[in-house]
Amino acid sequence: MKKTPNINPESQDVAELQAMVKELLALQKHSESQWKQERQSLLEQLKLAFDRQFAKR
């Protein structure tokens, strides 16, 4: 995981801070997308497991 950047406004200009915010938002969006894909995969695996279990009966 990345180290939190120094966001002291006295040491950076607005453009740098805006770039950091943009990067953090992109990382958040990527994380949400990855979570949704993993969730969908788990739901599909669960459905297949139920199908296999009930097909035996």
Secondary structure, 3 states (H helix, E strand, C coil): CCCCCCCCCCCCCHHHHHHHHHHHHHHHHHHHHHHHHHHHHHHHHHHHHHHHHHHCC
